[in-house]
Amino acid sequence: MATFNSTRYTASVGSAGSSPASTYPLAKYVDSPVYTAEVPYTIVGTEAADDIINIIKLRAGDVVIPSMSRIVNEDIGTALTLDIGFASNDDALLDGGALGTSAGDFIFTAATSGTVVAQQYNPVVLAVGDEVIKATVKTATSLTAGAKVLFIIAYKSR
């Protein structure tokens, strides 16, 4: 019978000749609490490609967890596609998230491109200058003014 170790297990016990913190950069934060920022946004109806929606400002050093983050929305209209990220990488957390034309729940890791999907499963440590989490509108067609969107950002605070 074989024994396999998860990344978390390896982070907590380390490997021969190295401490846990050096084998997994976020090891000392593995057991810290995860916070969720639930940020409501109301569709104005005039949002257009390249517009920015500032979601929340966290602190440099906070660790965003894309795989636990999501968007919950009412019927927003015909089409709304968003990238979510920060100043240095506007699609670091979500690349091309197409919200449905009916109410729904969109998980950040639902994107389809390989590199971005792999990146979204990894926690992201916010650098100085990247504290504002923002959505960049990629497409917006016939949006319903007044429709509610809830951004849920999961993070750990250093």
NUSETOR-784664 format. One record per atom (N, C-alpha, C): atom name; residue number from 1; y, x, z. Coordinates in nm, 2 decimals, always signed. Each point is the difference from the previous one (the first is absolute). Example, Ala and Ser with C-alpha at 12.3 -4.5 7.8 and 13.67 -1.06 7.14 Angstrom:
# residues 2
at,i,y,x,z
N,1,-0.57,+1.32,+0.78;
CA,1,+0.12,-0.09,+0.00;
C,1,+0.12,+0.09,+0.00;
N,2,+0.11,-0.04,-0.07;
CA,2,+0.11,+0.09,+0.00;
C,2,+0.11,-0.08,+0.08;
This chain:
# residues 158
at,i,y,x,z
N,1,-0.12,+0.08,+0.00;
CA,1,+0.12,-0.08,+0.00;
C,1,+0.12,+0.09,+0.00;
N,2,+0.10,-0.03,-0.09;
CA,2,+0.12,+0.08,-0.01;
C,2,+0.11,-0.06,+0.09;
N,3,+0.09,+0.09,+0.03;
CA,3,+0.12,-0.04,+0.08;
C,3,+0.12,+0.03,-0.08;
N,4,+0.09,-0.10,-0.01;
CA,4,+0.12,+0.02,-0.08;
C,4,+0.12,-0.02,+0.10;
N,5,+0.11,+0.07,-0.02;
CA,5,+0.12,-0.01,+0.08;
C,5,+0.12,-0.06,-0.07;
N,6,+0.07,-0.09,+0.06;
CA,6,+0.12,-0.05,-0.06;
C,6,+0.11,+0.10,+0.02;
N,7,+0.11,-0.02,-0.07;
CA,7,+0.11,+0.09,+0.01;
C,7,+0.06,+0.00,+0.14;
N,8,+0.00,-0.12,+0.06;
CA,8,+0.05,-0.02,+0.14;
C,8,-0.08,+0.08,+0.10;
N,9,-0.14,-0.01,-0.02;
CA,9,-0.09,+0.07,+0.09;
C,9,+0.03,+0.15,-0.01;
N,10,+0.01,+0.05,-0.12;
CA,10,+0.02,+0.15,-0.03;
C,10,+0.14,+0.04,+0.06;
N,11,+0.10,-0.09,-0.01;
CA,11,+0.13,+0.03,+0.05;
C,11,-0.01,+0.01,+0.15;
N,12,-0.08,-0.08,+0.07;
CA,12,+0.00,+0.00,+0.14;
C,12,-0.08,+0.11,+0.06;
N,13,-0.10,+0.05,-0.07;
CA,13,-0.08,+0.11,+0.06;
C,13,+0.02,+0.13,-0.06;
N,14,+0.07,+0.01,-0.12;
CA,14,+0.03,+0.12,-0.06;
C,14,-0.12,+0.06,-0.07;
N,15,+0.01,+0.12,-0.05;
CA,15,-0.11,+0.06,-0.06;
C,15,-0.01,+0.15,+0.05;
N,16,-0.10,+0.07,-0.03;
CA,16,-0.02,+0.13,+0.06;
C,16,+0.12,+0.09,-0.02;
N,17,+0.05,+0.05,+0.10;
CA,17,+0.11,+0.09,+0.00;
C,17,+0.14,-0.06,-0.02;
N,18,+0.01,-0.13,-0.01;
CA,18,+0.13,-0.06,-0.02;
C,18,+0.02,-0.12,+0.10;
N,19,+0.13,-0.02,+0.03;
CA,19,+0.03,-0.12,+0.08;
C,19,+0.01,-0.12,-0.08;
N,20,-0.02,-0.12,+0.06;
CA,20,+0.01,-0.13,-0.07;
C,20,+0.13,-0.01,-0.08;
N,21,+0.12,+0.04,+0.06;
CA,21,+0.12,-0.01,-0.07;
C,21,+0.01,+0.08,-0.13;
N,22,-0.07,+0.11,+0.00;
CA,22,+0.01,+0.08,-0.13;
C,22,-0.10,-0.04,-0.10;
N,23,-0.10,-0.08,+0.03;
CA,23,-0.09,-0.05,-0.10;
C,23,+0.04,-0.13,-0.06;
N,24,+0.09,-0.07,+0.07;
CA,24,+0.05,-0.13,-0.05;
C,24,+0.14,-0.01,+0.05;
N,25,+0.10,+0.01,-0.09;
CA,25,+0.14,+0.01,+0.05;
C,25,+0.05,-0.11,+0.09;
N,26,-0.06,-0.12,+0.00;
CA,26,+0.05,-0.11,+0.08;
C,26,-0.09,-0.02,+0.12;
N,27,-0.09,+0.09,+0.03;
CA,27,-0.10,-0.02,+0.10;
C,27,+0.06,-0.04,+0.14;
N,28,+0.11,+0.06,+0.04;
CA,28,+0.05,-0.03,+0.13;
C,28,+0.06,-0.14,+0.00;
N,29,+0.01,-0.07,-0.11;
CA,29,+0.06,-0.13,-0.01;
C,29,-0.11,-0.11,-0.03;
N,30,-0.13,+0.05,+0.00;
CA,30,-0.11,-0.09,-0.04;
C,30,+0.00,-0.12,+0.10;
N,31,+0.02,+0.02,+0.13;
CA,31,-0.01,-0.10,+0.10;
C,31,+0.13,-0.06,+0.04;
N,32,+0.11,+0.04,-0.07;
CA,32,+0.13,-0.06,+0.04;
C,32,+0.00,-0.14,-0.05;
N,33,+0.09,-0.09,+0.06;
CA,33,+0.00,-0.14,-0.05;
C,33,+0.06,-0.01,-0.14;
N,34,-0.05,-0.10,-0.07;
CA,34,+0.06,-0.04,-0.13;
C,34,+0.09,-0.11,+0.02;
N,35,+0.12,+0.01,-0.05;
CA,35,+0.10,-0.10,+0.01;
C,35,+0.01,-0.07,-0.14;
N,36,+0.04,-0.12,+0.00;
CA,36,+0.03,-0.07,-0.13;
C,36,+0.14,-0.05,+0.01;
N,37,+0.08,+0.03,-0.11;
CA,37,+0.13,-0.06,-0.01;
C,37,-0.01,-0.12,-0.10;
N,38,+0.02,-0.12,+0.05;
CA,38,-0.01,-0.11,-0.08;
C,38,+0.15,-0.04,-0.05;
N,39,+0.02,+0.02,-0.13;
CA,39,+0.14,+0.00,-0.05;
C,39,+0.01,-0.12,-0.10;
N,40,+0.07,-0.11,+0.04;
CA,40,+0.02,-0.11,-0.09;
C,40,+0.11,+0.03,-0.11;
N,41,-0.02,-0.05,-0.11;
CA,41,+0.10,+0.01,-0.11;
C,41,+0.00,-0.13,-0.08;
N,42,+0.12,-0.05,-0.03;
CA,42,+0.01,-0.12,-0.08;
C,42,+0.04,+0.04,-0.14;
N,43,-0.07,-0.05,-0.10;
CA,43,+0.03,+0.03,-0.14;
C,43,+0.14,-0.06,-0.03;
N,44,+0.08,+0.08,-0.06;
CA,44,+0.14,-0.05,-0.03;
C,44,-0.01,-0.08,-0.14;
N,45,-0.09,+0.05,-0.09;
CA,45,-0.01,-0.06,-0.13;
C,45,+0.06,+0.08,-0.11;
N,46,+0.08,+0.09,+0.04;
CA,46,+0.07,+0.09,-0.10;
C,46,-0.06,+0.14,+0.00;
N,47,-0.10,+0.03,+0.07;
CA,47,-0.06,+0.13,+0.00;
C,47,-0.04,+0.03,-0.14;
N,48,+0.02,+0.13,-0.04;
CA,48,-0.04,+0.05,-0.13;
C,48,-0.06,+0.14,+0.00;
N,49,-0.05,+0.04,-0.11;
CA,49,-0.06,+0.13,-0.01;
C,49,+0.09,+0.11,+0.05;
N,50,-0.05,+0.09,+0.08;
CA,50,+0.07,+0.11,+0.06;
C,50,+0.08,-0.03,+0.12;
N,51,+0.01,-0.13,+0.04;
CA,51,+0.07,-0.04,+0.13;
C,51,-0.09,+0.06,+0.11;
N,52,+0.07,+0.02,+0.12;
CA,52,-0.06,+0.06,+0.12;
C,52,+0.01,-0.11,+0.11;
N,53,-0.12,-0.02,+0.07;
CA,53,+0.00,-0.08,+0.12;
C,53,-0.03,+0.10,+0.11;
N,54,+0.10,+0.02,+0.09;
CA,54,-0.02,+0.09,+0.11;
C,54,-0.08,-0.08,+0.11;
N,55,-0.12,+0.04,+0.03;
CA,55,-0.09,-0.07,+0.09;
C,55,+0.03,+0.03,+0.15;
N,56,-0.01,+0.13,+0.03;
CA,56,+0.01,+0.04,+0.14;
C,56,+0.03,+0.15,+0.01;
N,57,+0.07,+0.04,+0.10;
CA,57,+0.03,+0.14,+0.03;
C,57,-0.09,+0.04,+0.12;
N,58,-0.09,+0.09,-0.03;
CA,58,-0.08,+0.06,+0.11;
C,58,+0.06,+0.14,+0.04;
N,59,-0.08,+0.08,+0.07;
CA,59,+0.05,+0.13,+0.04;
C,59,-0.07,+0.11,-0.08;
N,60,+0.07,+0.11,-0.02;
CA,60,-0.07,+0.12,-0.06;
C,60,-0.11,+0.03,+0.10;
N,61,-0.12,+0.03,-0.06;
CA,61,-0.12,+0.03,+0.08;
C,61,-0.09,-0.11,+0.03;
N,62,+0.05,-0.13,-0.02;
CA,62,-0.09,-0.11,+0.01;
C,62,-0.10,+0.00,-0.11;
N,63,-0.12,-0.05,+0.02;
CA,63,-0.11,+0.00,-0.09;
C,63,-0.03,-0.14,-0.05;
N,64,+0.03,-0.02,-0.13;
CA,64,-0.02,-0.13,-0.06;
C,64,-0.15,-0.01,-0.05;
N,65,-0.06,-0.11,+0.02;
CA,65,-0.14,-0.02,-0.03;
C,65,-0.01,-0.11,-0.11;
N,66,+0.00,+0.05,-0.13;
CA,66,+0.00,-0.10,-0.11;
C,66,-0.12,-0.09,+0.00;
N,67,-0.12,+0.05,+0.04;
CA,67,-0.12,-0.09,+0.00;
C,67,+0.00,-0.11,+0.09;
N,68,+0.10,+0.00,+0.10;
CA,68,+0.01,-0.11,+0.10;
C,68,+0.13,-0.08,-0.03;
N,69,+0.07,+0.03,-0.11;
CA,69,+0.13,-0.07,-0.03;
C,69,-0.03,-0.10,-0.11;
N,70,+0.09,-0.10,+0.00;
CA,70,-0.02,-0.11,-0.10;
C,70,+0.13,-0.08,-0.02;
N,71,-0.01,-0.09,-0.10;
CA,71,+0.11,-0.09,-0.03;
C,71,-0.06,-0.14,+0.00;
N,72,+0.06,-0.09,+0.07;
CA,72,-0.04,-0.14,+0.00;
C,72,+0.12,-0.08,-0.06;
N,73,-0.03,-0.08,-0.10;
CA,73,+0.11,-0.07,-0.07;
C,73,-0.03,-0.14,-0.03;
N,74,+0.11,-0.08,-0.01;
CA,74,-0.01,-0.14,-0.05;
C,74,+0.00,+0.02,-0.16;
N,75,+0.00,-0.11,-0.07;
CA,75,+0.01,+0.00,-0.14;
C,75,+0.14,+0.06,-0.04;
N,76,+0.00,+0.11,-0.06;
CA,76,+0.12,+0.08,-0.02;
C,76,+0.06,-0.03,-0.14;
N,77,-0.07,-0.07,-0.08;
CA,77,+0.05,-0.03,-0.14;
C,77,-0.10,+0.05,-0.10;
N,78,+0.05,+0.04,-0.12;
CA,78,-0.10,+0.04,-0.11;
C,78,-0.06,+0.13,+0.03;
N,79,+0.09,+0.11,+0.03;
CA,79,-0.06,+0.13,+0.02;
C,79,+0.10,+0.09,+0.08;
N,80,-0.06,+0.07,+0.09;
CA,80,+0.07,+0.10,+0.08;
C,80,-0.10,+0.12,+0.03;
N,81,+0.04,+0.11,-0.06;
CA,81,-0.08,+0.12,+0.02;
C,81,+0.08,+0.11,+0.08;
N,82,-0.05,+0.05,+0.10;
CA,82,+0.07,+0.10,+0.09;
C,82,-0.07,+0.13,+0.01;
N,83,+0.08,+0.11,+0.02;
CA,83,-0.05,+0.12,+0.05;
C,83,+0.05,+0.01,+0.14;
N,84,-0.07,+0.06,+0.09;
CA,84,+0.05,+0.02,+0.14;
C,84,-0.02,+0.14,+0.03;
N,85,+0.11,+0.06,+0.06;
CA,85,+0.00,+0.14,+0.04;
C,85,+0.12,+0.03,+0.07;
N,86,+0.06,+0.12,-0.03;
CA,86,+0.12,+0.05,+0.07;
C,86,+0.07,+0.09,-0.09;
N,87,+0.11,+0.07,+0.04;
CA,87,+0.09,+0.07,-0.08;
C,87,-0.07,+0.10,-0.09;
N,88,-0.09,+0.08,+0.05;
CA,88,-0.06,+0.11,-0.08;
C,88,-0.12,-0.04,-0.08;
N,89,-0.05,-0.13,+0.02;
CA,89,-0.11,-0.05,-0.08;
C,89,+0.00,-0.15,+0.01;
N,90,+0.06,-0.06,-0.10;
CA,90,+0.02,-0.15,+0.01;
C,90,-0.13,-0.08,-0.02;
N,91,-0.11,+0.06,-0.03;
CA,91,-0.12,-0.08,-0.01;
C,91,-0.11,+0.07,+0.09;
N,92,+0.04,+0.07,+0.10;
CA,92,-0.10,+0.07,+0.09;
C,92,-0.09,-0.10,+0.07;
N,93,+0.04,-0.12,+0.03;
CA,93,-0.08,-0.09,+0.08;
C,93,-0.06,-0.11,-0.09;
N,94,+0.06,-0.04,-0.10;
CA,94,-0.05,-0.10,-0.10;
C,94,+0.06,+0.03,-0.13;
N,95,-0.08,+0.00,-0.11;
CA,95,+0.04,+0.02,-0.13;
C,95,-0.04,-0.12,-0.09;
N,96,+0.10,-0.08,-0.04;
CA,96,-0.02,-0.11,-0.09;
C,96,-0.07,-0.12,+0.07;
N,97,+0.04,-0.03,+0.12;
CA,97,-0.06,-0.12,+0.07;
C,97,+0.06,-0.13,-0.06;
N,98,-0.09,-0.07,-0.07;
CA,98,+0.04,-0.13,-0.07;
C,98,-0.03,-0.11,+0.10;
N,99,+0.11,-0.06,+0.05;
CA,99,-0.02,-0.12,+0.09;
C,99,-0.03,-0.12,-0.09;
N,100,-0.09,-0.08,+0.06;
CA,100,-0.05,-0.11,-0.08;
C,100,+0.11,-0.11,-0.01;
N,101,-0.03,-0.10,-0.10;
CA,101,+0.09,-0.11,-0.02;
C,101,-0.02,-0.11,+0.10;
N,102,-0.11,+0.02,+0.08;
CA,102,-0.02,-0.10,+0.11;
C,102,+0.00,+0.08,+0.13;
N,103,+0.00,-0.07,+0.11;
CA,103,+0.01,+0.07,+0.13;
C,103,-0.12,+0.09,+0.01;
N,104,+0.02,+0.12,+0.06;
CA,104,-0.11,+0.10,+0.01;
C,104,+0.02,+0.10,+0.10;
N,105,-0.10,+0.09,+0.01;
CA,105,+0.00,+0.11,+0.09;
C,105,-0.04,+0.13,-0.08;
N,106,+0.09,+0.09,-0.01;
CA,106,-0.02,+0.12,-0.09;
C,106,-0.01,+0.12,+0.09;
N,107,-0.12,+0.06,+0.00;
CA,107,-0.02,+0.13,+0.07;
C,107,+0.05,+0.12,-0.08;
N,108,+0.07,+0.09,+0.06;
CA,108,+0.06,+0.11,-0.07;
C,108,-0.11,+0.08,-0.08;
N,109,-0.12,+0.01,+0.05;
CA,109,-0.10,+0.07,-0.07;
C,109,-0.07,-0.08,-0.12;
N,110,+0.06,-0.11,-0.04;
CA,110,-0.05,-0.07,-0.11;
C,110,+0.05,+0.05,-0.13;
N,111,+0.08,+0.11,+0.00;
CA,111,+0.04,+0.06,-0.13;
C,111,-0.12,+0.06,-0.07;
N,112,+0.01,+0.02,-0.13;
CA,112,-0.12,+0.04,-0.08;
C,112,+0.00,+0.14,-0.05;
N,113,+0.11,+0.07,+0.00;
CA,113,+0.00,+0.14,-0.06;
C,113,-0.07,+0.10,+0.10;
N,114,-0.08,+0.08,-0.05;
CA,114,-0.09,+0.09,+0.09;
C,114,+0.08,+0.09,+0.09;
N,115,+0.09,+0.07,-0.04;
CA,115,+0.08,+0.09,+0.09;
C,115,+0.07,-0.08,+0.11;
N,116,+0.06,-0.11,-0.04;
CA,116,+0.08,-0.07,+0.10;
C,116,-0.10,-0.07,+0.10;
N,117,-0.11,-0.05,-0.05;
CA,117,-0.10,-0.06,+0.09;
C,117,-0.04,+0.10,+0.10;
N,118,-0.04,+0.12,-0.04;
CA,118,-0.04,+0.10,+0.09;
C,118,+0.11,+0.03,+0.10;
N,119,+0.12,+0.01,-0.04;
CA,119,+0.12,+0.03,+0.08;
C,119,+0.02,-0.11,+0.10;
N,120,-0.02,-0.12,-0.04;
CA,120,+0.02,-0.12,+0.09;
C,120,-0.09,-0.01,+0.12;
N,121,-0.12,+0.07,-0.01;
CA,121,-0.09,+0.00,+0.11;
C,121,+0.04,+0.10,+0.10;
N,122,+0.09,+0.09,-0.03;
CA,122,+0.04,+0.11,+0.09;
C,122,+0.13,-0.03,+0.07;
N,123,+0.00,+0.02,+0.13;
CA,123,+0.13,-0.02,+0.08;
C,123,+0.11,+0.09,-0.06;
N,124,+0.12,-0.05,+0.00;
CA,124,+0.11,+0.07,-0.05;
C,124,+0.10,+0.04,+0.11;
N,125,+0.03,+0.13,+0.02;
CA,125,+0.09,+0.04,+0.11;
C,125,+0.14,+0.00,-0.07;
N,126,+0.09,-0.08,+0.06;
CA,126,+0.14,-0.01,-0.06;
C,126,+0.08,+0.12,+0.03;
N,127,+0.05,+0.06,-0.10;
CA,127,+0.09,+0.12,+0.01;
C,127,+0.14,-0.04,+0.03;
N,128,+0.09,+0.09,+0.04;
CA,128,+0.14,-0.03,+0.01;
C,128,+0.05,-0.04,-0.14;
N,129,+0.07,-0.11,+0.00;
CA,129,+0.05,-0.05,-0.13;
C,129,-0.08,-0.11,-0.06;
N,130,-0.12,-0.01,+0.06;
CA,130,-0.10,-0.10,-0.05;
C,130,-0.02,-0.12,+0.10;
N,131,+0.09,-0.01,+0.09;
CA,131,-0.02,-0.10,+0.11;
C,131,+0.01,-0.15,-0.05;
N,132,+0.07,-0.02,-0.10;
CA,132,+0.02,-0.14,-0.05;
C,132,-0.12,-0.04,-0.10;
N,133,-0.07,-0.10,+0.05;
CA,133,-0.11,-0.05,-0.09;
C,133,+0.07,-0.10,-0.09;
N,134,-0.03,+0.01,-0.13;
CA,134,+0.07,-0.09,-0.09;
C,134,-0.09,-0.05,-0.11;
N,135,+0.03,-0.11,-0.06;
CA,135,-0.07,-0.06,-0.11;
C,135,+0.09,+0.02,-0.12;
N,136,-0.06,+0.05,-0.11;
CA,136,+0.08,+0.01,-0.13;
C,136,-0.06,-0.11,-0.09;
N,137,+0.08,-0.09,-0.05;
CA,137,-0.04,-0.10,-0.09;
C,137,-0.03,+0.06,-0.13;
N,138,-0.12,-0.02,-0.05;
CA,138,-0.05,+0.05,-0.13;
C,138,+0.02,-0.11,-0.11;
N,139,-0.04,-0.12,+0.04;
CA,139,+0.02,-0.12,-0.09;
C,139,+0.03,-0.12,+0.09;
N,140,+0.09,-0.08,-0.05;
CA,140,+0.03,-0.13,+0.06;
C,140,+0.04,-0.10,-0.10;
N,141,-0.08,-0.11,+0.00;
CA,141,+0.02,-0.10,-0.10;
C,141,+0.00,-0.14,+0.07;
N,142,+0.10,-0.07,-0.03;
CA,142,+0.02,-0.14,+0.05;
C,142,-0.04,-0.01,+0.15;
N,143,+0.07,+0.07,+0.08;
CA,143,-0.03,+0.00,+0.15;
C,143,+0.05,-0.13,+0.06;
N,144,-0.07,-0.04,+0.10;
CA,144,+0.04,-0.12,+0.08;
C,144,+0.09,+0.04,+0.11;
N,145,+0.13,-0.04,-0.01;
CA,145,+0.09,+0.03,+0.11;
C,145,-0.04,-0.07,+0.12;
N,146,+0.00,+0.07,+0.12;
CA,146,-0.03,-0.06,+0.12;
C,146,-0.15,+0.03,+0.04;
N,147,-0.08,+0.05,-0.09;
CA,147,-0.14,+0.02,+0.03;
C,147,-0.01,+0.11,+0.10;
N,148,-0.09,-0.01,+0.09;
CA,148,-0.02,+0.10,+0.11;
C,148,-0.10,+0.10,-0.03;
N,149,+0.03,+0.13,+0.04;
CA,149,-0.09,+0.11,-0.02;
C,149,+0.00,+0.07,+0.14;
N,150,-0.12,+0.04,+0.05;
CA,150,-0.01,+0.07,+0.12;
C,150,-0.07,+0.13,-0.03;
N,151,+0.08,+0.11,+0.03;
CA,151,-0.06,+0.14,-0.02;
C,151,-0.05,+0.04,+0.14;
N,152,-0.13,+0.04,+0.00;
CA,152,-0.06,+0.05,+0.13;
C,152,-0.03,+0.14,-0.02;
N,153,+0.07,+0.09,+0.07;
CA,153,-0.01,+0.14,-0.01;
C,153,-0.07,+0.05,+0.13;
N,154,-0.12,+0.06,-0.02;
CA,154,-0.07,+0.06,+0.12;
C,154,+0.04,+0.15,+0.01;
N,155,+0.02,+0.04,+0.12;
CA,155,+0.04,+0.14,+0.02;
C,155,-0.03,+0.04,+0.15;
N,156,-0.01,+0.13,+0.01;
CA,156,-0.01,+0.06,+0.13;
C,156,+0.13,+0.08,+0.03;
N,157,+0.04,+0.00,+0.12;
CA,157,+0.13,+0.07,+0.03;
C,157,-0.03,+0.13,+0.07;
N,158,+0.06,+0.10,-0.04;
CA,158,-0.02,+0.13,+0.06;
C,158,+0.09,+0.01,+0.11;
